[in-house]
Amino acid sequence: MRKIRVGFIGAGGIAQAHLRALQNQESIEVVAVADISRERAEQTAQRWGIPHVYEDYHEMLAKEDIEAVNVCTFNQAHRQPTVDALYAGKHVLVEKPMAATLEDATAMTRAAFETGKILMVAMKNLFAPHIVAAKSIVDTGKLGDIYYAETVASRRKGNPGRTFIKKETAGIGATADIGVYCLFDALYLMGWPKPISVSGIANNYLSKLSEPLLYTPWARWNPEDVTVEDFGVAWVRFENGAVLVFKTCWMMHMDTLGPTFFLGTKAGLKLEPLTVFHQEAGVLVNSVIEGIPTPQGDELFRLENLAFAEAIREGKPSPLPPEKMILTNVIIQGLIDSAAVGGREVAVNVPTF
């Protein structure tokens, strides 16, 4: 099996998760790491046995023996390294969310189309066993046509602080950080319908007003530093007539925002626990799908990297095509734009390539 030689752009926390997952993988060899902090890059290289270190990622991209890069920077720094890498002839696996803005995501996708190189967004849920199982159920036609869905990702009090809460680094907050997972789940299971309008609200009331929890040391933040939303809800209309309610937050005074579920013309589906609601012989039936494994450690990071490498090696298309994943940016941008005008419904446009 030909090894894919990979370089990393960004040596922060998410890069460490990818690198842990890539230890002892015969199909991928990490040969370089670049970071604006040379000290951080050198520490990462020493920890994982990476031979080459760069402070300027452009120097790394000039190396012909590097076939692909993992972009693991903060959200606002996804666009330029991705575009530069694609035009340098490298395939790119970029961390989620695809980008901080729709404009950036569009530029990245256009670069992939113009260069013919693979651009894949590192969306772990594509490989999560419960999503794989749910997709297999939907693909059988069991649900019929999905006409309404609600998708949810929430924490009761879990502002992550650090670069996640600042507009200059993150660009957007909870809707992109954890919300993009559940938004992907919905769009993927619904067959990537085309959104046409969004109405939504977004705020950061609780991050500005609440005190951190005494015994949760990772959830620490300075309220004055919070310049992104910690709460967002949107009503999304699709071209096929379906509707999606998208709910996400880092902070709330509630135990749950509800489950993720899908209503179809033949049956309904709830994700956790994975359950099909249908009717058989005039009787209402709830079928709980049992035996779904729980991924351990960094297993999903490993699977997405292996799928990326396999696509490169075998000349396959991106396991998660950017022209599909960009729909998450279309909806998130619509939510933010609608919130800025008091929650009024705004039309959204899906870029063409």
Short mmCIF file of the C-alpha atoms (twelve columns), coordinates in Angstrom:
data_MODEL
# 
_entry.id   MODEL 
# 
loop_
_atom_site.group_PDB 
_atom_site.id 
_atom_site.type_symbol 
_atom_site.label_atom_id 
_atom_site.label_alt_id 
_atom_site.label_comp_id 
_atom_site.label_asym_id 
_atom_site.label_seq_id 
_atom_site.Cartn_x 
_atom_site.Cartn_y 
_atom_site.Cartn_z 
_atom_site.pdbx_PDB_model_num 
ATOM 1   C CA . MET A 1   0.000   0.000  0.000   1 
ATOM 2   C CA . ARG A 2   1.449   3.345  -1.068  1 
ATOM 3   C CA . LYS A 3   1.848   5.691  1.886   1 
ATOM 4   C CA . ILE A 4   0.334   9.135  1.542   1 
ATOM 5   C CA . ARG A 5   2.865   11.716 2.777   1 
ATOM 6   C CA . VAL A 6   1.053   14.417 4.728   1 
ATOM 7   C CA . GLY A 7   1.931   17.785 6.238   1 
ATOM 8   C CA . PHE A 8   0.005   19.544 8.999   1 
ATOM 9   C CA . ILE A 9   -0.821  23.249 8.996   1 
ATOM 10  C CA . GLY A 10  -1.617  24.163 12.587  1 
ATOM 11  C CA . ALA A 11  -0.307  22.366 15.667  1 
ATOM 12  C CA . GLY A 12  -3.021  23.157 18.203  1 
ATOM 13  C CA . GLY A 13  -5.359  20.883 20.113  1 
ATOM 14  C CA . ILE A 14  -7.315  19.490 17.161  1 
ATOM 15  C CA . ALA A 15  -4.084  18.660 15.335  1 
ATOM 16  C CA . GLN A 16  -3.019  16.565 18.340  1 
ATOM 17  C CA . ALA A 17  -6.227  14.518 18.055  1 
ATOM 18  C CA . HIS A 18  -5.521  13.787 14.385  1 
ATOM 19  C CA . LEU A 19  -1.891  12.940 15.108  1 
ATOM 20  C CA . ARG A 20  -2.820  10.571 17.931  1 
ATOM 21  C CA . ALA A 21  -5.168  8.796  15.534  1 
ATOM 22  C CA . LEU A 22  -2.472  8.494  12.871  1 
ATOM 23  C CA . GLN A 23  0.097   6.758  15.036  1 
ATOM 24  C CA . ASN A 24  1.127   3.395  13.558  1 
ATOM 25  C CA . GLN A 25  -1.014  3.809  10.445  1 
ATOM 26  C CA . GLU A 26  0.701   2.115  7.522   1 
ATOM 27  C CA . SER A 27  -1.139  4.083  4.840   1 
ATOM 28  C CA . ILE A 28  -0.298  7.625  6.042   1 
ATOM 29  C CA . GLU A 29  3.036   9.180  6.970   1 
ATOM 30  C CA . VAL A 30  3.126   12.616 8.603   1 
ATOM 31  C CA . VAL A 31  6.365   14.208 7.398   1 
ATOM 32  C CA . ALA A 32  5.982   17.891 8.280   1 
ATOM 33  C CA . VAL A 33  4.199   20.345 10.550  1 
ATOM 34  C CA . ALA A 34  3.853   24.123 10.183  1 
ATOM 35  C CA . ASP A 35  2.619   26.605 12.759  1 
ATOM 36  C CA . ILE A 36  2.940   30.352 13.280  1 
ATOM 37  C CA . SER A 37  4.436   29.414 16.647  1 
ATOM 38  C CA . ARG A 38  7.668   27.623 15.825  1 
ATOM 39  C CA . GLU A 39  7.939   26.481 19.429  1 
ATOM 40  C CA . ARG A 40  4.546   24.787 19.222  1 
ATOM 41  C CA . ALA A 41  5.449   23.197 15.888  1 
ATOM 42  C CA . GLU A 42  8.738   21.884 17.296  1 
ATOM 43  C CA . GLN A 43  7.035   20.482 20.375  1 
ATOM 44  C CA . THR A 44  4.508   18.704 18.170  1 
ATOM 45  C CA . ALA A 45  7.218   17.353 15.888  1 
ATOM 46  C CA . GLN A 46  9.186   16.012 18.853  1 
ATOM 47  C CA . ARG A 47  6.101   14.453 20.432  1 
ATOM 48  C CA . TRP A 48  5.020   12.593 17.297  1 
ATOM 49  C CA . GLY A 49  8.335   12.014 15.537  1 
ATOM 50  C CA . ILE A 50  7.691   14.370 12.628  1 
ATOM 51  C CA . PRO A 51  10.948  15.084 10.759  1 
ATOM 52  C CA . HIS A 52  10.337  18.569 9.323   1 
ATOM 53  C CA . VAL A 53  9.166   21.791 11.001  1 
ATOM 54  C CA . TYR A 54  8.121   25.071 9.406   1 
ATOM 55  C CA . GLU A 55  6.987   28.432 10.692  1 
ATOM 56  C CA . ASP A 56  5.786   29.484 7.223   1 
ATOM 57  C CA . TYR A 57  3.462   26.880 5.697   1 
ATOM 58  C CA . HIS A 58  4.296   28.128 2.185   1 
ATOM 59  C CA . GLU A 59  7.754   26.575 2.564   1 
ATOM 60  C CA . MET A 60  6.132   23.259 3.383   1 
ATOM 61  C CA . LEU A 61  3.790   23.490 0.396   1 
ATOM 62  C CA . ALA A 62  6.821   23.898 -1.888  1 
ATOM 63  C CA . LYS A 63  7.976   20.362 -1.024  1 
ATOM 64  C CA . GLU A 64  7.072   18.058 -3.911  1 
ATOM 65  C CA . ASP A 65  7.145   14.901 -1.804  1 
ATOM 66  C CA . ILE A 66  4.193   16.116 0.301   1 
ATOM 67  C CA . GLU A 67  0.998   14.933 -1.359  1 
ATOM 68  C CA . ALA A 68  -1.624  16.238 1.059   1 
ATOM 69  C CA . VAL A 69  -2.123  18.538 4.033   1 
ATOM 70  C CA . ASN A 70  -4.349  18.629 7.073   1 
ATOM 71  C CA . VAL A 71  -5.484  22.170 7.869   1 
ATOM 72  C CA . CYS A 72  -6.012  22.350 11.645  1 
ATOM 73  C CA . THR A 73  -5.991  26.090 12.232  1 
ATOM 74  C CA . PHE A 74  -8.720  28.127 13.946  1 
ATOM 75  C CA . ASN A 75  -11.844 28.821 11.841  1 
ATOM 76  C CA . GLN A 76  -10.854 32.227 10.495  1 
ATOM 77  C CA . ALA A 77  -7.612  30.752 9.187   1 
ATOM 78  C CA . HIS A 78  -9.121  27.874 7.203   1 
ATOM 79  C CA . ARG A 79  -9.480  29.654 3.872   1 
ATOM 80  C CA . GLN A 80  -6.000  30.827 2.939   1 
ATOM 81  C CA . PRO A 81  -3.988  27.700 3.826   1 
ATOM 82  C CA . THR A 82  -6.596  25.535 2.094   1 
ATOM 83  C CA . VAL A 83  -6.653  27.611 -1.083  1 
ATOM 84  C CA . ASP A 84  -2.866  27.911 -1.139  1 
ATOM 85  C CA . ALA A 85  -2.434  24.163 -0.642  1 
ATOM 86  C CA . LEU A 86  -4.888  23.271 -3.403  1 
ATOM 87  C CA . TYR A 87  -3.166  25.579 -5.884  1 
ATOM 88  C CA . ALA A 88  0.166   24.123 -4.798  1 
ATOM 89  C CA . GLY A 89  -1.108  20.757 -5.996  1 
ATOM 90  C CA . LYS A 90  -1.917  19.263 -2.591  1 
ATOM 91  C CA . HIS A 91  -5.069  17.481 -1.511  1 
ATOM 92  C CA . VAL A 92  -6.618  18.999 1.617   1 
ATOM 93  C CA . LEU A 93  -8.403  17.667 4.692   1 
ATOM 94  C CA . VAL A 94  -9.664  20.744 6.562   1 
ATOM 95  C CA . GLU A 95  -11.101 20.677 10.058  1 
ATOM 96  C CA . LYS A 96  -14.755 21.525 10.625  1 
ATOM 97  C CA . PRO A 97  -16.459 23.907 10.208  1 
ATOM 98  C CA . MET A 98  -15.480 24.278 6.579   1 
ATOM 99  C CA . ALA A 99  -14.919 28.004 7.095   1 
ATOM 100 C CA . ALA A 100 -15.985 30.927 9.242   1 
ATOM 101 C CA . THR A 101 -18.009 32.534 6.439   1 
ATOM 102 C CA . LEU A 102 -19.857 31.458 3.318   1 
ATOM 103 C CA . GLU A 103 -17.520 33.656 1.282   1 
ATOM 104 C CA . ASP A 104 -14.501 31.732 2.557   1 
ATOM 105 C CA . ALA A 105 -16.152 28.344 2.024   1 
ATOM 106 C CA . THR A 106 -17.040 29.361 -1.535  1 
ATOM 107 C CA . ALA A 107 -13.448 30.351 -2.306  1 
ATOM 108 C CA . MET A 108 -12.188 27.030 -0.940  1 
ATOM 109 C CA . THR A 109 -14.685 24.993 -2.949  1 
ATOM 110 C CA . ARG A 110 -13.922 26.938 -6.122  1 
ATOM 111 C CA . ALA A 111 -10.215 26.269 -5.636  1 
ATOM 112 C CA . ALA A 112 -10.923 22.532 -5.373  1 
ATOM 113 C CA . PHE A 113 -12.926 22.566 -8.608  1 
ATOM 114 C CA . GLU A 114 -10.318 24.629 -10.447 1 
ATOM 115 C CA . THR A 115 -7.375  22.465 -9.352  1 
ATOM 116 C CA . GLY A 116 -9.072  19.072 -9.480  1 
ATOM 117 C CA . LYS A 117 -7.645  18.242 -6.071  1 
ATOM 118 C CA . ILE A 118 -9.572  16.603 -3.237  1 
ATOM 119 C CA . LEU A 119 -11.006 18.914 -0.596  1 
ATOM 120 C CA . MET A 120 -12.594 17.083 2.319   1 
ATOM 121 C CA . VAL A 121 -14.021 18.589 5.491   1 
ATOM 122 C CA . ALA A 122 -13.114 16.571 8.580   1 
ATOM 123 C CA . MET A 123 -16.647 15.756 9.698   1 
ATOM 124 C CA . LYS A 124 -16.378 12.838 12.119  1 
ATOM 125 C CA . ASN A 125 -20.103 12.124 12.058  1 
ATOM 126 C CA . LEU A 126 -19.805 10.816 8.505   1 
ATOM 127 C CA . PHE A 127 -18.202 7.757  10.120  1 
ATOM 128 C CA . ALA A 128 -20.145 7.651  13.404  1 
ATOM 129 C CA . PRO A 129 -21.875 4.247  13.690  1 
ATOM 130 C CA . HIS A 130 -25.307 5.672  14.599  1 
ATOM 131 C CA . ILE A 131 -25.228 8.027  11.593  1 
ATOM 132 C CA . VAL A 132 -24.053 5.228  9.292   1 
ATOM 133 C CA . ALA A 133 -26.927 3.079  10.562  1 
ATOM 134 C CA . ALA A 134 -29.459 5.903  10.216  1 
ATOM 135 C CA . LYS A 135 -28.303 6.585  6.642   1 
ATOM 136 C CA . SER A 136 -28.756 2.932  5.719   1 
ATOM 137 C CA . ILE A 137 -32.316 3.066  7.056   1 
ATOM 138 C CA . VAL A 138 -33.142 6.251  5.156   1 
ATOM 139 C CA . ASP A 139 -31.602 4.868  1.957   1 
ATOM 140 C CA . THR A 140 -33.954 1.874  2.010   1 
ATOM 141 C CA . GLY A 141 -36.893 4.274  1.620   1 
ATOM 142 C CA . LYS A 142 -38.268 3.230  5.013   1 
ATOM 143 C CA . LEU A 143 -39.123 6.834  5.929   1 
ATOM 144 C CA . GLY A 144 -40.570 7.829  2.567   1 
ATOM 145 C CA . ASP A 145 -40.130 11.528 1.867   1 
ATOM 146 C CA . ILE A 146 -38.753 13.549 4.789   1 
ATOM 147 C CA . TYR A 147 -40.846 16.700 5.089   1 
ATOM 148 C CA . TYR A 148 -39.851 17.996 8.548   1 
ATOM 149 C CA . ALA A 149 -36.872 17.579 10.860  1 
ATOM 150 C CA . GLU A 150 -35.316 19.039 13.984  1 
ATOM 151 C CA . THR A 151 -31.595 18.780 14.643  1 
ATOM 152 C CA . VAL A 152 -29.971 19.628 17.954  1 
ATOM 153 C CA . ALA A 153 -26.516 20.024 19.516  1 
ATOM 154 C CA . SER A 154 -26.391 21.628 22.944  1 
ATOM 155 C CA . ARG A 155 -24.629 21.971 26.275  1 
ATOM 156 C CA . ARG A 156 -26.155 23.200 29.479  1 
ATOM 157 C CA . LYS A 157 -23.118 25.240 30.458  1 
ATOM 158 C CA . GLY A 158 -20.153 24.585 28.231  1 
ATOM 159 C CA . ASN A 159 -18.619 27.727 26.787  1 
ATOM 160 C CA . PRO A 160 -15.201 26.448 25.596  1 
ATOM 161 C CA . GLY A 161 -13.403 29.785 25.946  1 
ATOM 162 C CA . ARG A 162 -10.022 30.285 24.260  1 
ATOM 163 C CA . THR A 163 -10.026 31.060 20.509  1 
ATOM 164 C CA . PHE A 164 -13.549 29.669 20.153  1 
ATOM 165 C CA . ILE A 165 -15.204 32.778 21.605  1 
ATOM 166 C CA . LYS A 166 -13.483 35.548 19.661  1 
ATOM 167 C CA . LYS A 167 -14.720 36.743 16.285  1 
ATOM 168 C CA . GLU A 168 -11.205 37.449 15.043  1 
ATOM 169 C CA . THR A 169 -10.223 33.788 15.459  1 
ATOM 170 C CA . ALA A 170 -13.454 31.764 15.397  1 
ATOM 171 C CA . GLY A 171 -15.624 34.004 13.249  1 
ATOM 172 C CA . ILE A 172 -18.746 32.337 14.562  1 
ATOM 173 C CA . GLY A 173 -19.549 30.539 17.811  1 
ATOM 174 C CA . ALA A 174 -21.704 27.619 18.873  1 
ATOM 175 C CA . THR A 175 -23.531 27.350 15.544  1 
ATOM 176 C CA . ALA A 176 -20.268 26.379 13.842  1 
ATOM 177 C CA . ASP A 177 -18.404 24.733 16.716  1 
ATOM 178 C CA . ILE A 178 -20.924 22.095 17.803  1 
ATOM 179 C CA . GLY A 179 -23.918 23.078 15.670  1 
ATOM 180 C CA . VAL A 180 -22.212 22.059 12.453  1 
ATOM 181 C CA . TYR A 181 -22.285 18.423 13.632  1 
ATOM 182 C CA . CYS A 182 -26.046 18.215 13.979  1 
ATOM 183 C CA . LEU A 183 -26.559 20.346 10.865  1 
ATOM 184 C CA . PHE A 184 -24.449 17.873 8.911   1 
ATOM 185 C CA . ASP A 185 -26.472 14.982 10.369  1 
ATOM 186 C CA . ALA A 186 -29.725 16.510 9.146   1 
ATOM 187 C CA . LEU A 187 -28.558 17.503 5.672   1 
ATOM 188 C CA . TYR A 188 -26.798 14.175 5.098   1 
ATOM 189 C CA . LEU A 189 -29.792 12.084 6.143   1 
ATOM 190 C CA . MET A 190 -32.207 14.313 4.215   1 
ATOM 191 C CA . GLY A 191 -30.186 13.879 1.028   1 
ATOM 192 C CA . TRP A 192 -28.595 17.354 0.906   1 
ATOM 193 C CA . PRO A 193 -31.722 19.361 0.008   1 
ATOM 194 C CA . LYS A 194 -31.154 22.893 -1.307  1 
ATOM 195 C CA . PRO A 195 -31.947 25.604 1.290   1 
ATOM 196 C CA . ILE A 196 -33.802 28.653 -0.028  1 
ATOM 197 C CA . SER A 197 -34.501 30.733 3.096   1 
ATOM 198 C CA . VAL A 198 -33.587 30.979 6.781   1 
ATOM 199 C CA . SER A 199 -35.018 32.832 9.748   1 
ATOM 200 C CA . GLY A 200 -33.185 32.688 13.035  1 
ATOM 201 C CA . ILE A 201 -31.988 34.196 16.264  1 
ATOM 202 C CA . ALA A 202 -28.548 34.246 17.826  1 
ATOM 203 C CA . ASN A 203 -27.211 35.735 21.049  1 
ATOM 204 C CA . ASN A 204 -24.609 35.385 23.784  1 
ATOM 205 C CA . TYR A 205 -26.644 36.497 26.783  1 
ATOM 206 C CA . LEU A 206 -25.493 33.738 29.127  1 
ATOM 207 C CA . SER A 207 -21.799 33.967 28.279  1 
ATOM 208 C CA . LYS A 208 -21.999 37.652 29.101  1 
ATOM 209 C CA . LEU A 209 -24.000 37.213 32.297  1 
ATOM 210 C CA . SER A 210 -23.112 33.830 33.806  1 
ATOM 211 C CA . GLU A 211 -20.300 32.838 36.127  1 
ATOM 212 C CA . PRO A 212 -18.206 29.766 35.229  1 
ATOM 213 C CA . LEU A 213 -18.913 26.556 37.116  1 
ATOM 214 C CA . LEU A 214 -16.713 25.964 40.146  1 
ATOM 215 C CA . TYR A 215 -15.727 22.414 39.257  1 
ATOM 216 C CA . THR A 216 -15.500 22.585 35.459  1 
ATOM 217 C CA . PRO A 217 -12.011 23.998 34.845  1 
ATOM 218 C CA . TRP A 218 -12.129 23.675 31.038  1 
ATOM 219 C CA . ALA A 219 -15.238 25.883 30.804  1 
ATOM 220 C CA . ARG A 220 -13.570 29.170 31.743  1 
ATOM 221 C CA . TRP A 221 -13.991 32.411 29.866  1 
ATOM 222 C CA . ASN A 222 -13.838 36.155 30.306  1 
ATOM 223 C CA . PRO A 223 -17.289 37.596 29.466  1 
ATOM 224 C CA . GLU A 224 -15.623 40.626 27.887  1 
ATOM 225 C CA . ASP A 225 -13.859 38.358 25.388  1 
ATOM 226 C CA . VAL A 226 -17.055 36.781 24.032  1 
ATOM 227 C CA . THR A 227 -17.786 38.322 20.621  1 
ATOM 228 C CA . VAL A 228 -19.570 35.358 18.992  1 
ATOM 229 C CA . GLU A 229 -22.930 33.734 19.660  1 
ATOM 230 C CA . ASP A 230 -23.362 30.984 22.260  1 
ATOM 231 C CA . PHE A 231 -26.968 30.266 21.195  1 
ATOM 232 C CA . GLY A 232 -28.573 29.964 17.787  1 
ATOM 233 C CA . VAL A 233 -31.861 28.658 16.410  1 
ATOM 234 C CA . ALA A 234 -33.010 28.685 12.795  1 
ATOM 235 C CA . TRP A 235 -36.045 27.738 10.707  1 
ATOM 236 C CA . VAL A 236 -34.777 26.531 7.336   1 
ATOM 237 C CA . ARG A 237 -36.913 26.106 4.213   1 
ATOM 238 C CA . PHE A 238 -35.762 23.884 1.363   1 
ATOM 239 C CA . GLU A 239 -36.509 23.930 -2.345  1 
ATOM 240 C CA . ASN A 240 -38.313 20.577 -2.102  1 
ATOM 241 C CA . GLY A 241 -40.784 21.967 0.474   1 
ATOM 242 C CA . ALA A 242 -39.185 20.362 3.526   1 
ATOM 243 C CA . VAL A 243 -38.439 22.338 6.693   1 
ATOM 244 C CA . LEU A 244 -35.628 21.954 9.222   1 
ATOM 245 C CA . VAL A 245 -35.419 23.446 12.705  1 
ATOM 246 C CA . PHE A 246 -31.749 23.844 13.672  1 
ATOM 247 C CA . LYS A 247 -31.004 24.376 17.391  1 
ATOM 248 C CA . THR A 248 -27.645 24.711 19.060  1 
ATOM 249 C CA . CYS A 249 -26.019 26.312 22.095  1 
ATOM 250 C CA . TRP A 250 -23.094 26.249 24.462  1 
ATOM 251 C CA . MET A 251 -25.152 27.775 27.259  1 
ATOM 252 C CA . MET A 252 -28.744 27.391 28.478  1 
ATOM 253 C CA . HIS A 253 -30.832 27.111 31.622  1 
ATOM 254 C CA . MET A 254 -32.389 23.807 30.535  1 
ATOM 255 C CA . ASP A 255 -31.497 20.125 30.452  1 
ATOM 256 C CA . THR A 256 -32.064 19.639 26.712  1 
ATOM 257 C CA . LEU A 257 -33.228 21.412 23.571  1 
ATOM 258 C CA . GLY A 258 -34.905 18.189 22.505  1 
ATOM 259 C CA . PRO A 259 -33.912 15.272 20.265  1 
ATOM 260 C CA . THR A 260 -32.845 15.153 16.648  1 
ATOM 261 C CA . PHE A 261 -35.640 13.572 14.638  1 
ATOM 262 C CA . PHE A 262 -37.029 13.238 11.116  1 
ATOM 263 C CA . LEU A 263 -40.651 12.968 10.008  1 
ATOM 264 C CA . GLY A 264 -41.274 11.066 6.794   1 
ATOM 265 C CA . THR A 265 -44.392 10.165 4.847   1 
ATOM 266 C CA . LYS A 266 -43.963 6.481  5.791   1 
ATOM 267 C CA . ALA A 267 -42.129 6.561  9.121   1 
ATOM 268 C CA . GLY A 268 -40.238 8.738  11.569  1 
ATOM 269 C CA . LEU A 269 -36.686 8.441  12.835  1 
ATOM 270 C CA . LYS A 270 -35.066 9.608  16.089  1 
ATOM 271 C CA . LEU A 271 -31.294 9.528  16.421  1 
ATOM 272 C CA . GLU A 272 -30.719 8.886  20.131  1 
ATOM 273 C CA . PRO A 273 -31.479 6.137  20.777  1 
ATOM 274 C CA . LEU A 274 -31.782 5.272  17.086  1 
ATOM 275 C CA . THR A 275 -35.475 4.469  16.720  1 
ATOM 276 C CA . VAL A 276 -37.867 4.051  13.801  1 
ATOM 277 C CA . PHE A 277 -41.521 4.981  14.428  1 
ATOM 278 C CA . HIS A 278 -43.859 3.278  11.984  1 
ATOM 279 C CA . GLN A 279 -47.045 1.274  11.598  1 
ATOM 280 C CA . GLU A 280 -47.340 -2.439 10.861  1 
ATOM 281 C CA . ALA A 281 -50.623 -4.298 10.290  1 
ATOM 282 C CA . GLY A 282 -52.601 -1.442 11.829  1 
ATOM 283 C CA . VAL A 283 -50.406 -1.310 14.935  1 
ATOM 284 C CA . LEU A 284 -48.033 1.480  15.996  1 
ATOM 285 C CA . VAL A 285 -44.477 0.156  16.294  1 
ATOM 286 C CA . ASN A 286 -41.337 1.699  17.778  1 
ATOM 287 C CA . SER A 287 -38.269 -0.177 16.532  1 
ATOM 288 C CA . VAL A 288 -35.149 0.588  18.574  1 
ATOM 289 C CA . ILE A 289 -31.981 -0.274 16.663  1 
ATOM 290 C CA . GLU A 290 -29.693 -2.061 19.107  1 
ATOM 291 C CA . GLY A 291 -26.080 -3.174 18.989  1 
ATOM 292 C CA . ILE A 292 -24.642 0.041  17.543  1 
ATOM 293 C CA . PRO A 293 -21.019 0.297  18.729  1 
ATOM 294 C CA . THR A 294 -19.642 3.353  20.520  1 
ATOM 295 C CA . PRO A 295 -16.424 4.709  18.962  1 
ATOM 296 C CA . GLN A 296 -13.476 4.650  21.317  1 
ATOM 297 C CA . GLY A 297 -10.855 7.375  21.711  1 
ATOM 298 C CA . ASP A 298 -9.798  8.979  18.450  1 
ATOM 299 C CA . GLU A 299 -11.316 6.264  16.242  1 
ATOM 300 C CA . LEU A 300 -13.434 8.667  14.169  1 
ATOM 301 C CA . PHE A 301 -10.393 10.868 13.494  1 
ATOM 302 C CA . ARG A 302 -8.588  7.748  12.268  1 
ATOM 303 C CA . LEU A 303 -11.442 6.731  9.985   1 
ATOM 304 C CA . GLU A 304 -11.786 10.135 8.342   1 
ATOM 305 C CA . ASN A 305 -8.033  10.331 7.697   1 
ATOM 306 C CA . LEU A 306 -7.988  6.826  6.238   1 
ATOM 307 C CA . ALA A 307 -10.919 7.637  3.945   1 
ATOM 308 C CA . PHE A 308 -9.130  10.786 2.797   1 
ATOM 309 C CA . ALA A 309 -5.935  8.856  2.065   1 
ATOM 310 C CA . GLU A 310 -7.805  6.103  0.238   1 
ATOM 311 C CA . ALA A 311 -9.508  8.658  -2.015  1 
ATOM 312 C CA . ILE A 312 -6.103  10.109 -2.921  1 
ATOM 313 C CA . ARG A 313 -4.496  6.720  -3.487  1 
ATOM 314 C CA . GLU A 314 -7.307  5.325  -5.616  1 
ATOM 315 C CA . GLY A 315 -8.288  8.502  -7.461  1 
ATOM 316 C CA . LYS A 316 -11.728 8.612  -5.888  1 
ATOM 317 C CA . PRO A 317 -13.789 11.771 -5.286  1 
ATOM 318 C CA . SER A 318 -13.781 13.448 -1.886  1 
ATOM 319 C CA . PRO A 319 -15.545 11.289 0.739   1 
ATOM 320 C CA . LEU A 320 -17.394 14.487 1.712   1 
ATOM 321 C CA . PRO A 321 -17.608 16.725 -1.378  1 
ATOM 322 C CA . PRO A 322 -17.189 20.430 -0.584  1 
ATOM 323 C CA . GLU A 323 -20.149 21.401 -2.775  1 
ATOM 324 C CA . LYS A 324 -22.346 19.452 -0.342  1 
ATOM 325 C CA . MET A 325 -20.685 20.469 2.908   1 
ATOM 326 C CA . ILE A 326 -20.920 24.117 1.865   1 
ATOM 327 C CA . LEU A 327 -24.671 23.876 2.527   1 
ATOM 328 C CA . THR A 328 -23.850 23.994 6.243   1 
ATOM 329 C CA . ASN A 329 -22.179 27.362 5.654   1 
ATOM 330 C CA . VAL A 330 -25.149 28.574 3.608   1 
ATOM 331 C CA . ILE A 331 -27.512 27.849 6.509   1 
ATOM 332 C CA . ILE A 332 -25.235 29.170 9.267   1 
ATOM 333 C CA . GLN A 333 -24.649 32.351 7.277   1 
ATOM 334 C CA . GLY A 334 -28.408 32.660 6.825   1 
ATOM 335 C CA . LEU A 335 -28.968 32.276 10.570  1 
ATOM 336 C CA . ILE A 336 -26.420 34.994 11.372  1 
ATOM 337 C CA . ASP A 337 -27.782 37.316 8.666   1 
ATOM 338 C CA . SER A 338 -31.374 36.801 9.819   1 
ATOM 339 C CA . ALA A 339 -30.472 37.418 13.459  1 
ATOM 340 C CA . ALA A 340 -28.827 40.689 12.413  1 
ATOM 341 C CA . VAL A 341 -32.173 41.945 11.035  1 
ATOM 342 C CA . GLY A 342 -34.261 40.907 14.020  1 
ATOM 343 C CA . GLY A 343 -34.970 37.351 12.955  1 
ATOM 344 C CA . ARG A 344 -36.730 38.170 9.700   1 
ATOM 345 C CA . GLU A 345 -36.645 35.466 7.043   1 
ATOM 346 C CA . VAL A 346 -33.824 35.970 4.547   1 
ATOM 347 C CA . ALA A 347 -33.313 34.321 1.186   1 
ATOM 348 C CA . VAL A 348 -30.134 32.280 0.832   1 
ATOM 349 C CA . ASN A 349 -28.246 31.370 -2.301  1 
ATOM 350 C CA . VAL A 350 -26.273 28.201 -2.845  1 
ATOM 351 C CA . PRO A 351 -23.083 28.877 -4.829  1 
ATOM 352 C CA . THR A 352 -22.610 27.046 -8.116  1 
ATOM 353 C CA . PHE A 353 -19.285 25.706 -9.372  1 
# 
